[in-house]
Amino acid sequence: MNDSGNPDHSLAPAVTASRARTSPPRARKSVGSLDKKRERDRRAQQNLRTKRLERIQELEQRIVMLDDKVRKYHYICDRLSQENKLLRTRQNDIRHLVASWGPEDGLFLEPSFSTEASLVGDTGFLGAVPEPWPTAVISETESAAQAMMEFRRGSPEGMAFSPPELPTDSAIPRWSMTPFHDDDDAIMTDCFRLWLQRPDLVESSPESPTPLELLYGSKRNFLADVIHQALRKCPYLDPERLAVGWLCYYFIKWMICPTEAAYLRLQPWQLPVEEQLQKKHPYFIDLLWFPGLRANMINKQHQYDLADAFALLTCCAKVRWPWGKNFLEPGEDGQFRMVPEFYDTFTRIEGWGLTDELIMRYPAIVDGLDIESIRFRIA
């Protein structure tokens, strides 16, 4: 106020200017805190989205893994179901054989024997239950079993006991009977293990490969690429690599997805022998050429080093194809194809041979084979 008592308006602009000078820093401070809060919110949302995506990817990977396990378990269940059917059929055959025994066999069962009577313990209702297996029958059966074991132990080298073949009117078709493998296969390489772990990809692979897929691999044909990777580790020359890969392709397709059509694509000498269907053995034996060789290796697999024999087989197996002669030719579509004469050679059992190194080191596995017909002489 001035001396007259009236308010002094000359000071008002100074106060307003002072307020104007002090207000912008506060506003800037408020804007800066809002920006920081927005930035924190954005980071929190980004972290939330990242965690959500990682969780989704983790769940997707787990679903794929569980699907693989389910497919593998389905495959195992199918194999076990086939084995159970086979065992039930053989059990019925044994029952029919036992039922056909007469008094002259010394193992005749009394007609009065009743299975129901042996299962029901109420003797007051059914009367006295006869002893189901007389002591004489048990002792004679044990003696027969012991004699059979002695026969098998004392059999000369090369003679192997083989169970009776299944009757021709068996309910199980031959094409559905796949080989009986050892779960603890020490020679199973990582490459070959892939087609066991992914039977779905084997099934979706083309029915036939191309020669170049087997020789150089493929990104479209899973089975051909797996076979190519496995054969690269073996000392095969290109003709043997293509021939072995071609035969393995069709056999694995049938073994993983057994169908009648796949079975008919196999060469006659590729079909499993009784030993392959009845005795556990490594997978690689099924991919060998001579049926007698496969039977010997299964029957005598505990008499030699399987890994060494497998390595030697990859060196000593030869296709009877002239050295340096072309086995591929360009087709009209510009793609390479096998020379028909080469295909006719390796799809016949006579088109394969073994060198003397294998025959001399492991004579037991070629026992009973015509040595001169399978011998391959290097010129």
DRENDO-1510 file (C-alpha; in Angstrom, 1 decimal, always signed):
<recs>
REC; n; res; u; v; w
REC; 1; MET; +0.0; +0.0; +0.0 .
REC; 2; ASN; +1.1; +3.6; -0.6 .
REC; 3; ASP; +1.1; +6.5; +1.8 .
REC; 4; SER; -2.5; +7.4; +1.0 .
REC; 5; GLY; -3.7; +3.9; +2.0 .
REC; 6; ASN; -4.4; +2.6; -1.5 .
REC; 7; PRO; -3.0; -0.7; -2.7 .
REC; 8; ASP; +0.2; -0.4; -4.6 .
REC; 9; HIS; -0.5; -2.1; -8.0 .
REC; 10; SER; +3.0; -1.5; -9.2 .
REC; 11; LEU; +4.2; -4.6; -7.3 .
REC; 12; ALA; +1.7; -7.0; -9.0 .
REC; 13; PRO; +3.6; -7.5; -12.3 .
REC; 14; ALA; +6.8; -8.3; -10.3 .
REC; 15; VAL; +4.9; -11.0; -8.4 .
REC; 16; THR; +3.4; -12.5; -11.5 .
REC; 17; ALA; +6.7; -12.6; -13.2 .
REC; 18; SER; +8.2; -14.3; -10.2 .
REC; 19; ARG; +5.5; -17.0; -10.3 .
REC; 20; ALA; +6.0; -17.4; -14.0 .
REC; 21; ARG; +9.7; -18.0; -13.4 .
REC; 22; THR; +9.1; -20.7; -10.8 .
REC; 23; SER; +6.3; -22.7; -12.4 .
REC; 24; PRO; +8.0; -24.2; -15.4 .
REC; 25; PRO; +10.5; -26.3; -13.5 .
REC; 26; ARG; +7.6; -27.9; -11.6 .
REC; 27; ALA; +5.7; -28.6; -14.8 .
REC; 28; ARG; +8.9; -30.1; -16.3 .
REC; 29; LYS; +9.4; -32.2; -13.2 .
REC; 30; SER; +5.8; -33.5; -13.4 .
REC; 31; VAL; +6.2; -34.3; -17.1 .
REC; 32; GLY; +9.4; -36.2; -16.4 .
REC; 33; SER; +7.9; -38.4; -13.8 .
REC; 34; LEU; +5.0; -39.2; -16.1 .
REC; 35; ASP; +7.4; -40.3; -18.8 .
REC; 36; LYS; +9.3; -42.4; -16.4 .
REC; 37; LYS; +6.1; -44.1; -15.3 .
REC; 38; ARG; +5.0; -44.7; -18.9 .
REC; 39; GLU; +8.4; -46.2; -19.6 .
REC; 40; ARG; +8.1; -48.5; -16.6 .
REC; 41; ASP; +4.7; -49.6; -17.7 .
REC; 42; ARG; +6.0; -50.3; -21.2 .
REC; 43; ARG; +8.8; -52.4; -19.8 .
REC; 44; ALA; +6.4; -54.3; -17.6 .
REC; 45; GLN; +4.1; -55.0; -20.5 .
REC; 46; GLN; +7.0; -56.0; -22.7 .
REC; 47; ASN; +8.3; -58.4; -20.0 .
REC; 48; LEU; +4.8; -59.8; -19.6 .
REC; 49; ARG; +4.5; -60.4; -23.3 .
REC; 50; THR; +8.0; -62.0; -23.4 .
REC; 51; LYS; +7.2; -64.3; -20.6 .
REC; 52; ARG; +3.9; -65.2; -22.2 .
REC; 53; LEU; +5.6; -66.0; -25.5 .
REC; 54; GLU; +8.3; -68.1; -23.8 .
REC; 55; ARG; +5.6; -70.0; -21.9 .
REC; 56; ILE; +3.7; -70.7; -25.1 .
REC; 57; GLN; +6.9; -71.9; -26.8 .
REC; 58; GLU; +7.7; -74.1; -23.9 .
REC; 59; LEU; +4.2; -75.6; -23.9 .
REC; 60; GLU; +4.4; -76.1; -27.7 .
REC; 61; GLN; +7.7; -78.0; -27.3 .
REC; 62; ARG; +6.3; -80.1; -24.6 .
REC; 63; ILE; +3.3; -81.0; -26.8 .
REC; 64; VAL; +5.6; -82.0; -29.6 .
REC; 65; MET; +7.7; -84.1; -27.1 .
REC; 66; LEU; +4.5; -85.8; -25.7 .
REC; 67; ASP; +3.2; -86.4; -29.2 .
REC; 68; ASP; +6.5; -88.2; -30.1 .
REC; 69; LYS; +6.2; -90.3; -26.9 .
REC; 70; VAL; +2.6; -91.2; -27.6 .
REC; 71; ARG; +3.5; -92.3; -31.2 .
REC; 72; LYS; +6.4; -94.3; -29.8 .
REC; 73; TYR; +4.2; -96.0; -27.2 .
REC; 74; HIS; +1.5; -96.7; -29.9 .
REC; 75; TYR; +4.2; -98.3; -32.0 .
REC; 76; ILE; +5.4; -100.4; -29.0 .
REC; 77; CYS; +1.8; -101.4; -28.2 .
REC; 78; ASP; +1.3; -102.5; -31.8 .
REC; 79; ARG; +4.5; -104.6; -31.7 .
REC; 80; LEU; +3.5; -106.2; -28.4 .
REC; 81; SER; +0.0; -106.9; -29.7 .
REC; 82; GLN; +1.5; -108.7; -32.7 .
REC; 83; GLU; +3.9; -110.7; -30.5 .
REC; 84; ASN; +1.0; -111.6; -28.2 .
REC; 85; LYS; -1.0; -112.9; -31.1 .
REC; 86; LEU; +1.9; -114.9; -32.3 .
REC; 87; LEU; +2.5; -116.4; -28.9 .
REC; 88; ARG; -1.2; -117.2; -28.5 .
REC; 89; THR; -1.2; -119.0; -31.9 .
REC; 90; ARG; +1.8; -121.0; -30.9 .
REC; 91; GLN; +0.3; -121.8; -27.5 .
REC; 92; ASN; -2.8; -123.2; -29.3 .
REC; 93; ASP; -0.6; -125.3; -31.6 .
REC; 94; ILE; +1.1; -126.8; -28.5 .
REC; 95; ARG; -2.2; -127.5; -26.9 .
REC; 96; HIS; -3.4; -129.3; -30.0 .
REC; 97; LEU; -0.2; -131.2; -30.1 .
REC; 98; VAL; -0.6; -132.2; -26.4 .
REC; 99; ALA; -4.2; -133.1; -27.0 .
REC; 100; SER; -3.3; -135.4; -29.9 .
REC; 101; TRP; -0.9; -137.5; -27.7 .
REC; 102; GLY; -2.2; -141.1; -27.2 .
REC; 103; PRO; -1.4; -143.8; -24.8 .
REC; 104; GLU; +1.5; -145.0; -26.9 .
REC; 105; ASP; +3.2; -141.7; -26.3 .
REC; 106; GLY; +3.2; -142.2; -22.5 .
REC; 107; LEU; +1.7; -138.8; -22.0 .
REC; 108; PHE; -2.0; -139.6; -22.4 .
REC; 109; LEU; -4.4; -137.6; -20.2 .
REC; 110; GLU; -7.5; -139.3; -18.8 .
REC; 111; PRO; -10.7; -138.2; -20.6 .
REC; 112; SER; -12.3; -137.7; -17.2 .
REC; 113; PHE; -10.0; -134.8; -16.5 .
REC; 114; SER; -12.0; -131.5; -16.3 .
REC; 115; THR; -10.5; -128.1; -16.3 .
REC; 116; GLU; -13.6; -126.7; -14.5 .
REC; 117; ALA; -13.2; -129.3; -11.8 .
REC; 118; SER; -9.6; -128.3; -11.3 .
REC; 119; LEU; -10.6; -124.7; -10.9 .
REC; 120; VAL; -13.5; -125.2; -8.5 .
REC; 121; GLY; -12.6; -126.4; -5.0 .
REC; 122; ASP; -16.1; -127.5; -3.8 .
REC; 123; THR; -15.7; -131.2; -3.8 .
REC; 124; GLY; -19.2; -131.7; -2.3 .
REC; 125; PHE; -20.8; -130.3; -5.5 .
REC; 126; LEU; -18.6; -131.7; -8.2 .
REC; 127; GLY; -17.2; -134.7; -6.4 .
REC; 128; ALA; -13.6; -135.5; -5.9 .
REC; 129; VAL; -11.4; -133.5; -8.1 .
REC; 130; PRO; -8.7; -135.6; -9.8 .
REC; 131; GLU; -5.1; -134.5; -9.7 .
REC; 132; PRO; -4.7; -132.3; -12.8 .
REC; 133; TRP; -1.1; -133.5; -13.7 .
REC; 134; PRO; -0.1; -136.9; -12.5 .
REC; 135; THR; +3.4; -137.2; -11.1 .
REC; 136; ALA; +4.4; -139.6; -13.9 .
REC; 137; VAL; +3.4; -137.2; -16.6 .
REC; 138; ILE; +5.4; -134.4; -14.9 .
REC; 139; SER; +8.5; -136.5; -14.6 .
REC; 140; GLU; +8.2; -137.7; -18.1 .
REC; 141; THR; +7.7; -134.2; -19.4 .
REC; 142; GLU; +10.7; -132.9; -17.4 .
REC; 143; SER; +12.8; -135.8; -18.8 .
REC; 144; ALA; +11.8; -134.9; -22.3 .
REC; 145; ALA; +12.6; -131.2; -21.8 .
REC; 146; GLN; +16.0; -132.2; -20.3 .
REC; 147; ALA; +16.7; -134.4; -23.2 .
REC; 148; MET; +15.9; -131.6; -25.6 .
REC; 149; MET; +18.2; -129.3; -23.8 .
REC; 150; GLU; +21.0; -131.9; -23.9 .
REC; 151; PHE; +20.4; -132.3; -27.6 .
REC; 152; ARG; +20.7; -128.5; -28.2 .
REC; 153; ARG; +23.9; -128.3; -26.1 .
REC; 154; GLY; +25.5; -131.2; -27.9 .
REC; 155; SER; +24.5; -130.4; -31.4 .
REC; 156; PRO; +27.4; -130.0; -33.8 .
REC; 157; GLU; +28.5; -126.6; -35.0 .
REC; 158; GLY; +26.2; -125.4; -37.7 .
REC; 159; MET; +23.2; -127.4; -36.5 .
REC; 160; ALA; +20.7; -125.1; -34.7 .
REC; 161; PHE; +17.4; -126.2; -33.2 .
REC; 162; SER; +14.5; -124.5; -34.9 .
REC; 163; PRO; +11.0; -124.4; -33.5 .
REC; 164; PRO; +8.3; -125.8; -35.7 .
REC; 165; GLU; +7.0; -123.4; -38.3 .
REC; 166; LEU; +3.7; -121.8; -37.9 .
REC; 167; PRO; +0.8; -123.6; -39.6 .
REC; 168; THR; -0.2; -122.2; -43.0 .
REC; 169; ASP; -3.7; -121.5; -41.8 .
REC; 170; SER; -2.4; -119.2; -39.0 .
REC; 171; ALA; -4.6; -116.2; -38.3 .
REC; 172; ILE; -1.6; -113.9; -38.4 .
REC; 173; PRO; -0.7; -112.8; -42.0 .
REC; 174; ARG; +3.0; -113.2; -42.8 .
REC; 175; TRP; +3.4; -109.6; -43.8 .
REC; 176; SER; +2.5; -108.4; -40.3 .
REC; 177; MET; +5.2; -110.5; -38.5 .
REC; 178; THR; +8.2; -108.2; -38.0 .
REC; 179; PRO; +11.6; -109.2; -36.6 .
REC; 180; PHE; +12.1; -109.6; -32.9 .
REC; 181; HIS; +14.8; -107.1; -31.9 .
REC; 182; ASP; +16.9; -106.5; -28.8 .
REC; 183; ASP; +16.0; -103.3; -27.0 .
REC; 184; ASP; +19.7; -102.9; -25.8 .
REC; 185; ASP; +21.2; -102.9; -29.2 .
REC; 186; ALA; +24.8; -101.8; -28.7 .
REC; 187; ILE; +25.4; -101.4; -32.4 .
REC; 188; MET; +22.5; -99.1; -33.0 .
REC; 189; THR; +24.0; -95.8; -34.2 .
REC; 190; ASP; +22.4; -92.4; -33.6 .
REC; 191; CYS; +21.4; -92.2; -37.3 .
REC; 192; PHE; +19.6; -95.5; -37.3 .
REC; 193; ARG; +17.9; -94.7; -34.0 .
REC; 194; LEU; +16.2; -91.7; -35.6 .
REC; 195; TRP; +13.9; -93.8; -37.6 .
REC; 196; LEU; +12.8; -95.7; -34.5 .
REC; 197; GLN; +12.1; -92.5; -32.6 .
REC; 198; ARG; +10.1; -90.9; -35.5 .
REC; 199; PRO; +8.0; -93.6; -37.1 .
REC; 200; ASP; +5.6; -90.9; -38.2 .
REC; 201; LEU; +8.3; -89.3; -40.5 .
REC; 202; VAL; +9.2; -92.8; -41.8 .
REC; 203; GLU; +5.6; -93.4; -42.7 .
REC; 204; SER; +5.3; -90.0; -44.4 .
REC; 205; SER; +8.4; -90.6; -46.5 .
REC; 206; PRO; +7.9; -91.4; -50.2 .
REC; 207; GLU; +7.3; -95.0; -51.1 .
REC; 208; SER; +10.5; -95.0; -53.2 .
REC; 209; PRO; +13.7; -92.9; -52.9 .
REC; 210; THR; +15.8; -91.4; -55.7 .
REC; 211; PRO; +19.4; -92.5; -56.2 .
REC; 212; LEU; +20.7; -89.0; -55.4 .
REC; 213; GLU; +18.8; -88.9; -52.1 .
REC; 214; LEU; +20.5; -92.0; -50.9 .
REC; 215; LEU; +23.9; -91.0; -52.2 .
REC; 216; TYR; +23.9; -87.3; -51.1 .
REC; 217; GLY; +21.1; -86.9; -48.6 .
REC; 218; SER; +17.7; -85.1; -48.8 .
REC; 219; LYS; +15.8; -82.4; -47.0 .
REC; 220; ARG; +12.5; -83.7; -48.2 .
REC; 221; ASN; +12.8; -87.4; -47.7 .
REC; 222; PHE; +13.4; -88.1; -44.0 .
REC; 223; LEU; +14.2; -91.9; -44.3 .
REC; 224; ALA; +16.5; -91.5; -47.3 .
REC; 225; ASP; +18.5; -88.8; -45.4 .
REC; 226; VAL; +18.8; -91.0; -42.3 .
REC; 227; ILE; +20.0; -93.9; -44.3 .
REC; 228; HIS; +22.5; -91.6; -46.2 .
REC; 229; GLN; +23.9; -90.3; -42.9 .
REC; 230; ALA; +24.3; -93.9; -41.5 .
REC; 231; LEU; +26.0; -95.2; -44.7 .
REC; 232; ARG; +28.4; -92.3; -44.8 .
REC; 233; LYS; +30.0; -93.8; -41.7 .
REC; 234; CYS; +30.6; -97.1; -43.5 .
REC; 235; PRO; +33.5; -97.8; -45.9 .
REC; 236; TYR; +31.1; -98.5; -48.9 .
REC; 237; LEU; +31.9; -97.5; -52.4 .
REC; 238; ASP; +29.2; -95.6; -54.3 .
REC; 239; PRO; +27.7; -98.7; -56.0 .
REC; 240; GLU; +27.5; -100.6; -52.7 .
REC; 241; ARG; +26.2; -97.5; -50.9 .
REC; 242; LEU; +23.4; -97.0; -53.3 .
REC; 243; ALA; +22.5; -100.7; -53.5 .
REC; 244; VAL; +22.5; -101.1; -49.7 .
REC; 245; GLY; +20.6; -97.9; -49.1 .
REC; 246; TRP; +17.9; -98.9; -51.7 .
REC; 247; LEU; +17.4; -102.3; -50.1 .
REC; 248; CYS; +17.4; -100.8; -46.5 .
REC; 249; TYR; +14.9; -98.2; -47.5 .
REC; 250; TYR; +12.2; -100.7; -48.5 .
REC; 251; PHE; +12.9; -103.0; -45.6 .
REC; 252; ILE; +12.7; -100.2; -43.0 .
REC; 253; LYS; +9.5; -98.9; -44.5 .
REC; 254; TRP; +7.9; -102.3; -44.1 .
REC; 255; MET; +9.4; -102.9; -40.6 .
REC; 256; ILE; +8.1; -99.5; -39.2 .
REC; 257; CYS; +4.8; -99.5; -41.1 .
REC; 258; PRO; +4.0; -103.2; -41.8 .
REC; 259; THR; +1.5; -103.5; -44.7 .
REC; 260; GLU; +1.0; -106.1; -47.3 .
REC; 261; ALA; +1.9; -103.7; -50.1 .
REC; 262; ALA; +5.2; -102.8; -48.3 .
REC; 263; TYR; +5.9; -106.5; -47.8 .
REC; 264; LEU; +5.5; -107.3; -51.4 .
REC; 265; ARG; +8.1; -104.7; -52.4 .
REC; 266; LEU; +10.8; -106.7; -50.6 .
REC; 267; GLN; +13.0; -109.0; -52.6 .
REC; 268; PRO; +12.3; -112.7; -51.9 .
REC; 269; TRP; +15.7; -113.2; -50.1 .
REC; 270; GLN; +15.0; -110.2; -47.9 .
REC; 271; LEU; +12.0; -111.8; -46.2 .
REC; 272; PRO; +12.7; -112.7; -42.5 .
REC; 273; VAL; +13.6; -116.2; -41.7 .
REC; 274; GLU; +12.2; -118.0; -38.6 .
REC; 275; GLU; +15.2; -117.0; -36.4 .
REC; 276; GLN; +14.5; -113.3; -37.1 .
REC; 277; LEU; +10.9; -113.7; -35.9 .
REC; 278; GLN; +11.6; -115.8; -32.9 .
REC; 279; LYS; +14.9; -114.7; -31.3 .
REC; 280; LYS; +16.1; -111.3; -30.2 .
REC; 281; HIS; +18.9; -109.8; -32.3 .
REC; 282; PRO; +20.5; -106.5; -33.3 .
REC; 283; TYR; +18.8; -104.5; -36.1 .
REC; 284; PHE; +21.6; -104.6; -38.5 .
REC; 285; ILE; +21.3; -108.4; -39.0 .
REC; 286; ASP; +17.9; -107.8; -40.7 .
REC; 287; LEU; +19.6; -105.7; -43.4 .
REC; 288; LEU; +22.1; -108.4; -44.4 .
REC; 289; TRP; +21.8; -110.2; -47.7 .
REC; 290; PHE; +22.0; -114.0; -47.4 .
REC; 291; PRO; +19.2; -115.7; -45.4 .
REC; 292; GLY; +21.6; -118.3; -44.1 .
REC; 293; LEU; +24.0; -115.6; -43.0 .
REC; 294; ARG; +21.3; -113.9; -41.0 .
REC; 295; ALA; +20.2; -117.2; -39.3 .
REC; 296; ASN; +23.8; -118.0; -38.4 .
REC; 297; MET; +24.5; -114.6; -36.9 .
REC; 298; ILE; +21.4; -114.8; -34.8 .
REC; 299; ASN; +22.0; -118.3; -33.6 .
REC; 300; LYS; +25.7; -117.7; -32.8 .
REC; 301; GLN; +25.6; -114.0; -31.8 .
REC; 302; HIS; +27.1; -114.8; -28.4 .
REC; 303; GLN; +30.1; -116.5; -30.0 .
REC; 304; TYR; +31.8; -113.5; -31.6 .
REC; 305; ASP; +32.2; -109.8; -31.4 .
REC; 306; LEU; +29.1; -108.3; -33.0 .
REC; 307; ALA; +30.6; -104.8; -33.5 .
REC; 308; ASP; +33.7; -106.2; -35.2 .
REC; 309; ALA; +31.6; -108.5; -37.4 .
REC; 310; PHE; +29.4; -105.6; -38.4 .
REC; 311; ALA; +32.4; -103.4; -39.2 .
REC; 312; LEU; +34.0; -106.2; -41.3 .
REC; 313; LEU; +30.7; -106.9; -43.2 .
REC; 314; THR; +30.6; -103.3; -44.4 .
REC; 315; CYS; +34.1; -103.7; -45.8 .
REC; 316; CYS; +33.7; -107.2; -47.3 .
REC; 317; ALA; +30.2; -106.9; -48.9 .
REC; 318; LYS; +30.5; -106.3; -52.6 .
REC; 319; VAL; +28.1; -105.9; -55.5 .
REC; 320; ARG; +29.2; -107.8; -58.6 .
REC; 321; TRP; +29.5; -104.7; -60.7 .
REC; 322; PRO; +32.5; -103.9; -62.9 .
REC; 323; TRP; +34.9; -101.4; -61.5 .
REC; 324; GLY; +34.5; -97.9; -62.9 .
REC; 325; LYS; +31.4; -98.8; -64.9 .
REC; 326; ASN; +28.6; -96.2; -64.7 .
REC; 327; PHE; +25.7; -97.2; -62.5 .
REC; 328; LEU; +23.7; -94.0; -63.0 .
REC; 329; GLU; +22.4; -92.4; -66.2 .
REC; 330; PRO; +20.4; -89.3; -66.9 .
REC; 331; GLY; +16.7; -89.8; -67.6 .
REC; 332; GLU; +14.4; -88.0; -70.0 .
REC; 333; ASP; +13.3; -85.7; -67.2 .
REC; 334; GLY; +16.8; -84.6; -66.5 .
REC; 335; GLN; +17.0; -86.6; -63.3 .
REC; 336; PHE; +19.6; -89.3; -62.7 .
REC; 337; ARG; +18.3; -92.9; -62.5 .
REC; 338; MET; +19.9; -96.3; -62.0 .
REC; 339; VAL; +21.1; -98.2; -64.9 .
REC; 340; PRO; +18.6; -101.1; -65.3 .
REC; 341; GLU; +21.4; -103.6; -65.5 .
REC; 342; PHE; +22.8; -102.4; -62.2 .
REC; 343; TYR; +19.3; -102.6; -60.5 .
REC; 344; ASP; +18.9; -106.1; -61.8 .
REC; 345; THR; +22.3; -107.0; -60.4 .
REC; 346; PHE; +21.9; -105.9; -56.7 .
REC; 347; THR; +18.3; -107.0; -56.4 .
REC; 348; ARG; +19.3; -110.6; -57.1 .
REC; 349; ILE; +21.0; -112.6; -54.3 .
REC; 350; GLU; +23.6; -113.8; -56.9 .
REC; 351; GLY; +24.6; -110.2; -57.4 .
REC; 352; TRP; +26.2; -110.0; -53.9 .
REC; 353; GLY; +29.4; -111.5; -52.6 .
REC; 354; LEU; +31.7; -111.5; -49.5 .
REC; 355; THR; +35.5; -111.3; -49.6 .
REC; 356; ASP; +37.8; -113.9; -48.1 .
REC; 357; GLU; +38.7; -111.7; -45.1 .
REC; 358; LEU; +35.2; -112.2; -43.6 .
REC; 359; ILE; +35.0; -115.8; -44.5 .
REC; 360; MET; +38.3; -116.6; -42.9 .
REC; 361; ARG; +37.8; -114.6; -39.7 .
REC; 362; TYR; +34.3; -115.7; -39.0 .
REC; 363; PRO; +33.7; -119.1; -40.6 .
REC; 364; ALA; +30.9; -119.8; -38.2 .
REC; 365; ILE; +28.6; -117.2; -39.6 .
REC; 366; VAL; +28.9; -118.6; -43.2 .
REC; 367; ASP; +28.6; -122.2; -42.0 .
REC; 368; GLY; +26.2; -124.1; -44.3 .
REC; 369; LEU; +26.4; -121.6; -47.1 .
REC; 370; ASP; +27.9; -122.4; -50.5 .
REC; 371; ILE; +31.2; -120.6; -50.0 .
REC; 372; GLU; +32.2; -120.6; -53.6 .
REC; 373; SER; +28.9; -119.1; -54.7 .
REC; 374; ILE; +29.1; -116.2; -52.2 .
REC; 375; ARG; +32.9; -115.6; -52.5 .
REC; 376; PHE; +33.9; -112.3; -54.1 .
REC; 377; ARG; +37.3; -112.4; -55.8 .
REC; 378; ILE; +39.0; -109.0; -56.2 .
REC; 379; ALA; +40.6; -108.9; -59.6 .
</recs>
